Amino acid sequence: MPQNSKDHRKTALEKLKRGQLDPQDQVSDNFRFYELTASQTASRNNVDNNFESDEQLRAAVYLARKVMQPIRDQFGRYSPNSVYRSQALERVLKSKPRSWISTSQHTLGCACDVEVAGVPTIELASWASENLPDGFDQIICECYDPAQGPNSGWVHISVLPPGGGRNRGNLLSYVRDRRTGRYVYVQGLRADAS
Ligand SMILES: [Zn+2]
């Protein structure tokens, strides 16, 4: 570990507080604190994507330990596409007005979008649905299209932190409906909607 890095791999969630963690601090075996808020869109647009509450921070660390790390252990090195997203970042990403409030679980710190080079997206989703140690709230295989290659799309995974309620275990796909050309949500892991 680098000298400027503190080891928070085993720190209890309730002891973690905003302002006390440095970007390089280790929150699980292979993930550092900054990876939970990193966003190219945020830096490019000068949008603040720091945690707004300790609850969001703790939910994201829990997600790193219970979702991101088990996937790393199974499939090897990767960087999550996206973990926490502030309301401001959501508005930029989705081109919404200031009055709009996102209900995405990314804004609560409890969802991540993941893809691993060389691992078909639907396989990653399938593995996660069966192997995450504390289960999951939602897994959505998003925009996977075998015609575009096995790595097309990504997997959205959420897990509720302790005290955050019961995980629903919803398994969904967000895929193209070949008749209309539109993307729709369907139950289960599917490569298309028809
Ligand atoms: Zn997502």
Boltz pocket constraint, residues with backbone or C-beta under 6 A from the ligand:
constraints:
  - pocket:
      binder: B
      contacts: [[A, 106], [A, 111], [A, 112], [A, 113], [A, 155], [A, 156], [A, 157]]
      max_distance: 6.0
